[in-house]
Amino acid sequence: MSFFSWFFLLFLAGALLLYYVMPKKLRWLILLAVSLCFYYLGGWRGLLYLLFTAATTYGAGLLLDRLNARAKADKTRKVKGKKQLVLTLCLLLNFGLLYVVKYWNFTASAFGRLGVELPVSSLLMPLGLSFYMFQSVGYTVDCFRGKYPAQRNPLKYLLFVSFFPQMVQGPISRYDQLAPQLMEPHSWNADNVKYGLQLVLCGYLKKLLIADRAAVVVQAVFGRSGSYGGAVYAFSVLFYCIQLYCDFSGGIDITRGVAQMFGIDLAENFRRPIFATSLADYWRRWHITLGTWMRDYVFYPLAFSKPLAALSRWTRKRFGGKLGKVIPTACATFVVYLIIGIWHGANFRYIFFGLYNGAIMTTSVLMAARFSKWKKKLKLNDKQPLFHGFQLVRTMLLVFVGRYITRAARLKYALYMLKKTVLHPCLYQIKGGVLGKLGLTGLDYGIVALGVAILLFLEWRQERGVEIRKSLEQKNAFIQWLFIFLPLAALLYHFAFSGSAVDVNLIYQQF
């Protein structure tokens, strides 16, 4: 079910009405019923995948809980081995399912080029599979570590896995942060509903007025690879950056806003990455919950694993202590970003995207001490406006290059467009009016430019510590209502008169 359909708005209104009119002790059951209904309406086969993941991780959690209790009395390796077996089977079952659904046909295609024929799967990627699977697997690993006791009630656990606002594109929540909120019988709170509506409205504006317009240019250019010069490709990638930024952050606003209407505060997943000063800082701000999941369940286990510890000892003996210390971090960093690239999709361009980011991040780790020395010699510090501006521009250029890779249909097209951007910009196409033939009118370009300018101004204010919502609350009633009616008027204009924007799903929905 799309967030941008009238049916969803009616569904949400009915869900809120049911939730708040029912007795408090039944409200978590209403949330469960609504969530399962939401997922069923997106395809009943997808619901089977959801129930499979919920059942396997729930069962693994119970078994691990019992083994943890036994481990306190019996500290032999036998219990530890059983725990590792349970966790391994759970991971194999779930990531095996993810592999078959999402990556099997890519594998079959790759082997086909080598002359080995493999059967092709007809399974479709269900809504939110990787999001709820990562969330559920995280719960299982936490049970393995004894972070908290396993949930005994299967229906309460199913609600944690299936809570409907986050099913489309995350965030990837943690059990101890989300589950208690889902079980709490929230009372009607007008402020929660008001703030939630404000977030939802902001998300709709980003998605419908900015992202969907930018998508027109992106589809026009990337759909005709080889037809334009480098300057037009660079312009389209800029618009893809705008599309992706507003599409993802807008979807997160809607998700968090819907949850807040029920009194539930979802984890922050997007924190103004446009103001990042390094690529590492950028990815800490973009899809925050995926990054923290990778840190806790992939990076740390890898960095402190026995193979990397042995590699570190060997490196210290061979090359000295400093390099030995950073080798485990560098290797784990590279693997994490390779996995993140693969997570985005079954395609060589995503693998290359992961390698691209992994190589830059690994180099940054290895060169950190030297960079620090250079900064001292040049008397630079991060608070200097000129150097800070350089860091922002440098980060955006690195991200900009990466967007060629993720948007092009194939890796060779991405490299071709990058080559033309650098070597054959063909600026005459810009002067010749090509931009006016990409599907947008002058008014549409103006709306995108104004929307981006307003968004950057607001995010700049937030970056400086200003809380926009509290600041608005301090204004008089006329200003507060103006900030509600103007966005509503803009949305009404979009629905009633706009014929330029394309109707596309949220981009991260496909991941």
ZAKEKOL-583641 format. One record per residue (C-alpha): residue number from 0; x, y, z. Coordinates in Angstrom, 2 decimals, decimal comma. Each point is the difference from the previous one (the first is absolute). Example, Ala and Ser with C-alpha at 12.3 -4.5 7.8 and 13.67 -1.06 7.14 Angstrom:
<pts>
num / xx / yy / zz
0 / 12,30 / -4,50 / 7,80
1 / 1,37 / 3,44 / -0,66
</pts>
This chain:
<pts>
num / xx / yy / zz
0 / 0,00 / 0,00 / 0,00
1 / 1,42 / 3,35 / -1,04
2 / 0,37 / 2,82 / 2,51
3 / -1,14 / 2,32 / -2,77
4 / -3,43 / -1,42 / -0,73
5 / -3,36 / 1,21 / 1,28
6 / -0,62 / -3,56 / 1,16
7 / 2,97 / 0,21 / 2,38
8 / -1,32 / 3,24 / 1,50
9 / -3,39 / -1,64 / 0,60
10 / 1,74 / -3,09 / 1,39
11 / 2,04 / 2,16 / 2,39
12 / -3,04 / 1,96 / 1,16
13 / -1,89 / -3,24 / 0,69
14 / 3,00 / -1,49 / 1,84
15 / 0,31 / 3,07 / 2,24
16 / -3,73 / -0,04 / 0,75
17 / 0,05 / -3,69 / 0,91
18 / 3,13 / 0,37 / 2,12
19 / -1,28 / 2,82 / 2,16
20 / -3,62 / -1,18 / 0,45
21 / 0,95 / -3,51 / 1,11
22 / 0,76 / -0,81 / 3,66
23 / 3,63 / 0,70 / 0,87
24 / 0,88 / -3,62 / 0,71
25 / -1,00 / -0,95 / -3,57
26 / 1,79 / 2,78 / -1,84
27 / 3,14 / -1,97 / -0,75
28 / -2,21 / -2,67 / -1,59
29 / -1,59 / 2,68 / -2,21
30 / 3,49 / 1,06 / -1,09
31 / 0,81 / -3,61 / -0,83
32 / -3,22 / -0,50 / -1,99
33 / 0,52 / 3,25 / -1,89
34 / 3,62 / -0,86 / -0,76
35 / -0,82 / -3,47 / -1,33
36 / -2,86 / 1,42 / -2,04
37 / 2,33 / 2,65 / -1,48
38 / 2,49 / -2,65 / -1,01
39 / -2,67 / -2,37 / -1,33
40 / -1,36 / 2,75 / -2,26
41 / 3,49 / 0,27 / -1,49
42 / -0,11 / -3,67 / -1,03
43 / -0,95 / -3,12 / 1,95
44 / 3,16 / -1,85 / -1,08
45 / 2,10 / 2,67 / 1,65
46 / -1,86 / -0,63 / 3,23
47 / 1,26 / -3,62 / -0,06
48 / 3,61 / 1,23 / -0,12
49 / -0,70 / 2,31 / 2,92
50 / -1,51 / -2,81 / 2,07
51 / 2,94 / -2,29 / -0,85
52 / 2,54 / 2,54 / 1,25
53 / -2,07 / 0,76 / 3,10
54 / -0,42 / -3,71 / 0,83
55 / 3,66 / -0,96 / -0,47
56 / 1,45 / 2,96 / 1,93
57 / -2,62 / -0,34 / 2,75
58 / 0,80 / -3,69 / 0,44
59 / 3,75 / 0,67 / -0,08
60 / -0,43 / 2,69 / 2,64
61 / -1,79 / -2,41 / 2,35
62 / 2,64 / -2,70 / -0,47
63 / 2,82 / 2,47 / 0,57
64 / -1,73 / 1,29 / 3,13
65 / -0,12 / -3,52 / 1,45
66 / 3,62 / -0,64 / -0,93
67 / 1,04 / 3,30 / 1,61
68 / -1,66 / -1,13 / 3,22
69 / 1,83 / -3,35 / -0,19
70 / 3,29 / 1,75 / -0,75
71 / -0,10 / 1,76 / 3,38
72 / 0,07 / -3,35 / 1,76
73 / 1,99 / -1,97 / -2,58
74 / 2,83 / 2,04 / -1,48
75 / 1,30 / -2,79 / -2,20
76 / 0,67 / 0,40 / -3,68
77 / -2,87 / -2,37 / -0,76
78 / -2,65 / 2,62 / 0,83
79 / 1,90 / 2,67 / -1,90
80 / 0,17 / -2,30 / -3,01
81 / -3,76 / -0,58 / 0,09
82 / -0,60 / 3,75 / 0,11
83 / 2,21 / 0,51 / -3,02
84 / -1,82 / -2,80 / -1,84
85 / -3,43 / 1,54 / 0,67
86 / 1,16 / 3,44 / -1,11
87 / 1,71 / -1,37 / -3,11
88 / -3,08 / -1,95 / -1,09
89 / -2,21 / 3,05 / 0,52
90 / 2,35 / 2,19 / -2,05
91 / 0,26 / -2,60 / -2,77
92 / -3,78 / -0,39 / -0,24
93 / -0,70 / 3,72 / -0,17
94 / 2,92 / 1,23 / -2,07
95 / -0,46 / -3,08 / -2,17
96 / -3,56 / 1,12 / -0,71
97 / 1,22 / 3,54 / -0,72
98 / 2,64 / -1,38 / -2,37
99 / -2,45 / -2,18 / -1,91
100 / -2,57 / 2,77 / -0,40
101 / 2,33 / 2,91 / -0,66
102 / 3,25 / -1,37 / -1,39
103 / -0,60 / -3,44 / -1,54
104 / -0,85 / 1,24 / -3,50
105 / 3,11 / 2,21 / 0,04
106 / 2,07 / -3,09 / 0,86
107 / -1,69 / -2,01 / -2,75
108 / 0,71 / 2,79 / -2,51
109 / 3,66 / 0,21 / 1,05
110 / 0,47 / -3,78 / -0,36
111 / -1,85 / 0,11 / -3,32
112 / 2,71 / 2,24 / -1,41
113 / 2,50 / -2,70 / 0,94
114 / -2,04 / -2,65 / -1,82
115 / -1,56 / -1,53 / 3,12
116 / -3,79 / -0,08 / -0,16
117 / -1,85 / 0,40 / 3,30
118 / -3,79 / 0,08 / 0,47
119 / -1,55 / 3,46 / 0,26
120 / -2,18 / 0,88 / 2,98
121 / -3,44 / 1,50 / -0,49
122 / -0,24 / 1,23 / 3,60
123 / -0,78 / 3,70 / 0,33
124 / 1,70 / 2,29 / 2,51
125 / -2,61 / 0,70 / 2,71
126 / -0,46 / 3,37 / 1,64
127 / 2,60 / 0,83 / 2,65
128 / 1,65 / -3,45 / 0,08
129 / 3,55 / 1,14 / 0,77
130 / -1,21 / 2,59 / 2,54
131 / -2,04 / -2,30 / 2,22
132 / 2,48 / -2,83 / -0,47
133 / 2,93 / 2,12 / 1,22
134 / -2,16 / 1,18 / 2,90
135 / -0,96 / -3,55 / 0,98
136 / 3,52 / -1,38 / -0,38
137 / 1,29 / 2,84 / 2,18
138 / -2,45 / -1,11 / 2,69
139 / 1,29 / -3,59 / -0,26
140 / 3,64 / 1,07 / 0,30
141 / -0,89 / 2,11 / 3,06
142 / -1,65 / -3,06 / 1,57
143 / 3,15 / -1,99 / -0,79
144 / 2,06 / 2,64 / 1,81
145 / -2,41 / 0,04 / 2,94
146 / -0,80 / 3,67 / -0,44
147 / -3,63 / -0,53 / 1,07
148 / -2,36 / -2,96 / 0,57
149 / -1,88 / -1,36 / -2,99
150 / -3,61 / 1,00 / -0,58
151 / -2,27 / -2,89 / 1,07
152 / -3,19 / 1,20 / -1,63
153 / 0,11 / -0,84 / -3,75
154 / -2,62 / 2,63 / -0,90
155 / 1,89 / 2,77 / 1,78
156 / 3,17 / -1,05 / -1,78
157 / -1,86 / -0,08 / -3,34
158 / -1,09 / 3,60 / 0,58
159 / 3,64 / 1,03 / 0,49
160 / 0,91 / -1,62 / -3,33
161 / -3,00 / 1,27 / -1,98
162 / -0,75 / 3,53 / 1,33
163 / -1,38 / 1,48 / -3,20
164 / 1,45 / 3,55 / -0,38
165 / 3,58 / -1,31 / -0,18
166 / -0,75 / -2,84 / -2,42
167 / 0,49 / 2,11 / -3,13
168 / 3,56 / 1,25 / 0,51
169 / 0,97 / -0,34 / 3,65
170 / 1,37 / 1,17 / 2,36
171 / 1,58 / -3,23 / 1,29
172 / -1,11 / 0,17 / 3,63
173 / 1,48 / -1,68 / 3,06
174 / -2,22 / -2,19 / 2,15
175 / 0,78 / 1,72 / 3,31
176 / -0,74 / 3,41 / -1,51
177 / -3,18 / -0,79 / -1,95
178 / -1,78 / -2,94 / 1,68
179 / -0,79 / 1,75 / 3,33
180 / -1,60 / 2,87 / -1,92
181 / -2,15 / -2,39 / -2,04
182 / -1,30 / -1,70 / 3,14
183 / -0,74 / 3,24 / 1,84
184 / -3,71 / 0,98 / -0,16
185 / 0,47 / 3,54 / -1,28
186 / -2,74 / 2,47 / 0,80
187 / -1,32 / 2,55 / -2,46
188 / 2,40 / 2,93 / -0,18
189 / -0,85 / 2,90 / -2,29
190 / 3,63 / 1,13 / -0,11
191 / 1,16 / -3,41 / -1,18
192 / -2,54 / 0,04 / -2,81
193 / 0,83 / 3,61 / -0,90
194 / 3,75 / -0,60 / -0,06
195 / -0,50 / -3,24 / -1,92
196 / -2,10 / 1,78 / -2,60
197 / 2,66 / 2,69 / -0,35
198 / 2,63 / -2,65 / -0,70
199 / -2,25 / -1,81 / -2,48
200 / -0,81 / 3,26 / -1,76
201 / 3,71 / 0,84 / -0,22
202 / 0,68 / -3,44 / -1,46
203 / -2,70 / 0,39 / -2,65
204 / 1,40 / 3,37 / -1,04
205 / 3,53 / -1,38 / -0,37
206 / -1,15 / -3,03 / -1,94
207 / -2,79 / 1,34 / -2,20
208 / 1,09 / 3,56 / -0,71
209 / 3,78 / -0,44 / -0,21
210 / 1,06 / -3,65 / -0,38
211 / -2,61 / -0,99 / -2,58
212 / 0,76 / 3,05 / -2,12
213 / 3,72 / -0,67 / 0,12
214 / -0,77 / -3,59 / -1,05
215 / -1,34 / 1,26 / -3,35
216 / 3,42 / 1,33 / -0,99
217 / 1,78 / -3,07 / 1,36
218 / -2,18 / -2,42 / -1,95
219 / 0,26 / 2,03 / -3,19
220 / 3,82 / 0,06 / 0,01
221 / 0,82 / -3,42 / 1,45
222 / -2,59 / -1,59 / -2,25
223 / 1,97 / 1,13 / -3,06
224 / 3,61 / -0,84 / 0,83
225 / 2,35 / 1,24 / -2,73
226 / -2,25 / 2,82 / -1,18
227 / 1,47 / 2,88 / 2,01
228 / 3,25 / 1,70 / 0,87
229 / 1,70 / -0,04 / 3,39
230 / -1,56 / 3,24 / 1,26
231 / -3,53 / -1,36 / -0,45
232 / 1,03 / -3,23 / 1,75
233 / 1,41 / 2,01 / 2,90
234 / -3,22 / 2,03 / 0,17
235 / -2,10 / -3,18 / 0,07
236 / 2,18 / -1,52 / 2,75
237 / -0,45 / 3,22 / 2,00
238 / -3,76 / -0,43 / -0,39
239 / 0,33 / -3,65 / 0,99
240 / 1,77 / 1,13 / 3,18
241 / -2,91 / 2,37 / 0,66
242 / -2,53 / -2,74 / -0,79
243 / 1,66 / -2,56 / 2,26
244 / 0,54 / 2,48 / 2,85
245 / -3,62 / 1,20 / 0,02
246 / -1,46 / -3,43 / -0,78
247 / 1,80 / -1,77 / 2,85
248 / -0,24 / 2,75 / 2,62
249 / -3,62 / 0,66 / -1,02
250 / -0,87 / -3,68 / 0,41
251 / 1,66 / -0,06 / 3,41
252 / -1,97 / 3,09 / 1,04
253 / -3,23 / -1,73 / -0,97
254 / 0,98 / -3,20 / 1,82
255 / 0,96 / 1,79 / 3,22
256 / -3,03 / 2,30 / -0,25
257 / -2,46 / -2,89 / -0,33
258 / 1,62 / -1,78 / 2,94
259 / -0,12 / 3,16 / 2,11
260 / -3,76 / 0,24 / -0,52
261 / -0,20 / -3,27 / 1,94
262 / 2,31 / 1,40 / 2,69
263 / 3,02 / -1,99 / -1,24
264 / 3,40 / 1,59 / -0,56
265 / 1,97 / -1,83 / -2,68
266 / 3,78 / 0,20 / -0,18
267 / 1,54 / 2,91 / -1,91
268 / 1,10 / -1,18 / -3,43
269 / 1,07 / 3,15 / -1,84
270 / 2,01 / 2,90 / 1,43
271 / 0,84 / 2,68 / -2,58
272 / 2,71 / -1,86 / -1,97
273 / 0,40 / 3,00 / -2,31
274 / 2,07 / 1,55 / 2,81
275 / 2,34 / -2,99 / 0,41
276 / 3,72 / 0,85 / 0,08
277 / 1,26 / -3,43 / -1,08
278 / -1,30 / -3,09 / -1,73
279 / -0,05 / -1,81 / 3,35
280 / -2,02 / 2,86 / 1,49
281 / -2,35 / -0,11 / -2,99
282 / -0,83 / -3,67 / 0,51
283 / -0,42 / 0,55 / 3,74
284 / -2,73 / 2,51 / -0,87
285 / -1,60 / -1,91 / -2,92
286 / -2,12 / -3,07 / 0,87
287 / 1,25 / 0,19 / 3,58
288 / -1,62 / -3,22 / 1,19
289 / 1,56 / -2,06 / -2,80
290 / 3,41 / 1,45 / 0,89
291 / -0,37 / -0,73 / 3,71
292 / -1,28 / -3,52 / -0,79
293 / 3,08 / -0,64 / -2,12
294 / 2,23 / 1,43 / 2,72
295 / -1,41 / -2,13 / 2,80
296 / -0,61 / -3,28 / -1,84
297 / 2,69 / -0,01 / -2,72
298 / 2,79 / 2,52 / 0,66
299 / 0,71 / -0,73 / 3,67
300 / -0,18 / -3,81 / -0,33
301 / 2,35 / 0,19 / -3,00
302 / 2,42 / 2,51 / 1,51
303 / 0,37 / -2,10 / 3,17
304 / -0,05 / -3,40 / -1,72
305 / 2,85 / -2,48 / 0,37
306 / 1,08 / 0,16 / -3,70
307 / 0,34 / 3,80 / 0,09
308 / 1,72 / -0,16 / 3,40
309 / 2,55 / -2,41 / -1,51
310 / 0,41 / 2,30 / -3,02
311 / 0,55 / 2,93 / 2,36
312 / 2,75 / -1,85 / 1,90
313 / 1,72 / -0,98 / -3,24
314 / -0,21 / 3,58 / -1,32
315 / 1,46 / 1,44 / 3,20
316 / 2,99 / -2,30 / -0,23
317 / 0,51 / 0,69 / -3,70
318 / -0,80 / 3,71 / -0,36
319 / -0,18 / 1,46 / 3,52
320 / -2,56 / 0,60 / 2,70
321 / -1,98 / 2,89 / -1,51
322 / -0,94 / -1,83 / -3,19
323 / -0,83 / -3,13 / 1,98
324 / -2,54 / 1,94 / 2,02
325 / -1,91 / 1,37 / -2,99
326 / 0,05 / -3,13 / -2,20
327 / -2,97 / -1,72 / 1,75
328 / -2,00 / 3,24 / -0,15
329 / 0,86 / 0,57 / -3,65
330 / -0,89 / -3,58 / -1,03
331 / -3,27 / 0,01 / 1,94
332 / -0,90 / 3,41 / -1,48
333 / 0,59 / -1,24 / -3,54
334 / -2,15 / -3,11 / 0,53
335 / -2,84 / 2,03 / 1,55
336 / -0,24 / 2,39 / -2,94
337 / 0,23 / -2,84 / -2,48
338 / -2,97 / -1,63 / 1,77
339 / -1,90 / 3,30 / -0,02
340 / 0,58 / 0,24 / -3,75
341 / -1,28 / -3,53 / -0,55
342 / -2,96 / 0,69 / 2,31
343 / -1,17 / 2,69 / -2,40
344 / -0,61 / -2,50 / -2,77
345 / 1,04 / -2,98 / -2,08
346 / 2,07 / 1,74 / -2,64
347 / 3,69 / 0,46 / -0,75
348 / -0,38 / 3,76 / 0,27
349 / -1,05 / -0,34 / 3,64
350 / 2,97 / -2,25 / 0,70
351 / 2,23 / 2,61 / -1,62
352 / -1,74 / 2,71 / 2,04
353 / 0,85 / -1,91 / 3,17
354 / 3,61 / -0,42 / -1,15
355 / 0,18 / 3,72 / -0,83
356 / -1,17 / 1,07 / 3,45
357 / 1,96 / -2,74 / 1,74
358 / 3,24 / 1,04 / -1,72
359 / -0,44 / 3,66 / 0,95
360 / -0,95 / -0,81 / 3,59
361 / 2,86 / -2,49 / 0,39
362 / 2,49 / 2,51 / -1,38
363 / -1,31 / 2,59 / 2,45
364 / 0,58 / -2,39 / 2,91
365 / 3,51 / -0,88 / -1,15
366 / 0,93 / 3,63 / -0,71
367 / -1,65 / 1,57 / 3,07
368 / 3,27 / 0,56 / 1,89
369 / 1,70 / 1,52 / -3,04
370 / -2,99 / 2,25 / -0,75
371 / 0,16 / 1,25 / 3,58
372 / 3,70 / 0,89 / -0,39
373 / -0,67 / 1,85 / -3,27
374 / -2,77 / 2,02 / 1,66
375 / 2,35 / 1,01 / 2,84
376 / 2,73 / 1,06 / -2,42
377 / -2,46 / 2,07 / -2,03
378 / -1,56 / 1,36 / 3,22
379 / -3,47 / -1,19 / -0,99
380 / -2,84 / -0,91 / 2,33
381 / -3,56 / -1,12 / -0,60
382 / -1,48 / 3,21 / 1,43
383 / 1,58 / 2,27 / -2,62
384 / -2,81 / 1,05 / -2,40
385 / 2,11 / -0,38 / -3,15
386 / 1,28 / -3,47 / 0,92
387 / -3,46 / -1,04 / 1,20
388 / -1,41 / 1,07 / -3,37
389 / 2,71 / -1,99 / -1,78
390 / -0,98 / -3,11 / 2,00
391 / -3,67 / 0,44 / -0,95
392 / 0,77 / 0,41 / -3,71
393 / 2,49 / -2,90 / -0,02
394 / -2,57 / -2,32 / 1,64
395 / -2,76 / 0,99 / -2,42
396 / 2,28 / -0,62 / -2,99
397 / 0,78 / -3,51 / 1,26
398 / -3,72 / -0,66 / 0,51
399 / -0,77 / 1,54 / -3,40
400 / 2,32 / -2,42 / -1,80
401 / -1,58 / -2,91 / 1,87
402 / -3,45 / 0,99 / -1,26
403 / 1,06 / -0,63 / -3,61
404 / 0,64 / -3,59 / 1,03
405 / -3,26 / -0,63 / 1,86
406 / -2,33 / 1,64 / -2,55
407 / 1,32 / -1,25 / -3,33
408 / -1,69 / -3,14 / -1,31
409 / 3,35 / -1,78 / -0,29
410 / 3,50 / 0,59 / 1,31
411 / 1,45 / 0,59 / -3,48
412 / -2,55 / 2,79 / -0,58
413 / 0,99 / 1,64 / 3,29
414 / 3,68 / -0,04 / -0,98
415 / -0,89 / 1,30 / -3,47
416 / -1,96 / 2,93 / 1,46
417 / 2,81 / 0,81 / 2,43
418 / 2,48 / 0,00 / -2,88
419 / -2,17 / 2,34 / -2,08
420 / -0,55 / 2,31 / 2,99
421 / 3,75 / 0,44 / 0,44
422 / 1,24 / -0,13 / -3,60
423 / -2,95 / 1,08 / -2,15
424 / -2,29 / 2,37 / 1,93
425 / -1,61 / 1,42 / -3,20
426 / -1,12 / 3,21 / 1,68
427 / -1,68 / 1,12 / -3,22
428 / -2,85 / -2,44 / 0,77
429 / -0,79 / 1,94 / 3,17
430 / 0,05 / 3,29 / -1,91
431 / -1,99 / -1,58 / -2,81
432 / -3,06 / -0,55 / 2,15
433 / 0,29 / -3,74 / 0,66
434 / -1,10 / 0,46 / 3,63
435 / -3,36 / 1,31 / -1,20
436 / -0,57 / -3,22 / -1,93
437 / 0,42 / -2,37 / 2,95
438 / -3,65 / 0,07 / 1,08
439 / -0,11 / 2,89 / 2,47
440 / -1,36 / 3,50 / -0,59
441 / 1,64 / 3,17 / 1,27
442 / -2,52 / 0,03 / 2,85
443 / 0,97 / -3,55 / 0,96
444 / 3,68 / 0,91 / 0,11
445 / -0,93 / 2,98 / 2,15
446 / -1,96 / -2,20 / 2,42
447 / 2,95 / -2,39 / 0,34
448 / 2,45 / 2,87 / 0,54
449 / -2,24 / 1,73 / 2,56
450 / -0,73 / -3,27 / 1,82
451 / 3,69 / -0,89 / 0,23
452 / 0,87 / 3,50 / 1,19
453 / -2,62 / -0,11 / 2,77
454 / 1,07 / -3,50 / 1,01
455 / 3,69 / 0,96 / 0,17
456 / -0,81 / 3,12 / 2,02
457 / -2,04 / -1,97 / 2,54
458 / 2,63 / -2,73 / 0,27
459 / 2,73 / 2,64 / 0,38
460 / -1,98 / 1,47 / 2,90
461 / -0,34 / -3,46 / 1,56
462 / 3,72 / -0,62 / -0,49
463 / 0,64 / 3,16 / 2,03
464 / -2,10 / -1,38 / 2,86
465 / -3,36 / 1,65 / -0,73
466 / -3,02 / -2,24 / 0,65
467 / -2,38 / 0,99 / -2,80
468 / -3,09 / -1,42 / 1,68
469 / 0,60 / 1,79 / 3,30
470 / 0,89 / 3,18 / -1,83
471 / -3,30 / -0,17 / -1,89
472 / -1,93 / -0,60 / 3,23
473 / 1,26 / 3,35 / 1,30
474 / -1,52 / 1,89 / -2,94
475 / -3,51 / 1,43 / 0,07
476 / -3,00 / -2,03 / -1,11
477 / -0,14 / 1,65 / -3,44
478 / 3,58 / -1,07 / -0,84
479 / -0,63 / -3,54 / 1,28
480 / -3,10 / -0,43 / -2,14
481 / 1,78 / 1,57 / -2,97
482 / 2,65 / -2,72 / 0,20
483 / -2,78 / -2,58 / -0,21
484 / -2,17 / 1,53 / -2,73
485 / 2,83 / 0,92 / -2,38
486 / 1,31 / -3,60 / -0,24
487 / -3,56 / -1,28 / -0,33
488 / -0,63 / 2,48 / -2,81
489 / 3,20 / -1,16 / -1,70
490 / -1,12 / -3,63 / 0,23
491 / -3,46 / 0,85 / -1,34
492 / 1,63 / 1,78 / -2,91
493 / 2,09 / -3,08 / -0,65
494 / -2,99 / -2,35 / -0,06
495 / -2,28 / 2,34 / -1,94
496 / 2,20 / 1,65 / -2,61
497 / 3,43 / -1,58 / -0,22
498 / 0,56 / -2,23 / -3,01
499 / 3,80 / -0,05 / 0,01
500 / 0,90 / -2,18 / 2,96
501 / 0,15 / -3,75 / -0,41
502 / -1,61 / -2,43 / 2,39
503 / 2,81 / -2,12 / 1,43
504 / 0,30 / -2,13 / 3,12
505 / 2,45 / 0,84 / 2,74
506 / 3,46 / -0,90 / -1,30
507 / 1,11 / -1,83 / 3,17
508 / -3,17 / -2,09 / -0,16
509 / 1,71 / -2,23 / -2,58
510 / 2,95 / -0,77 / 2,31
</pts>
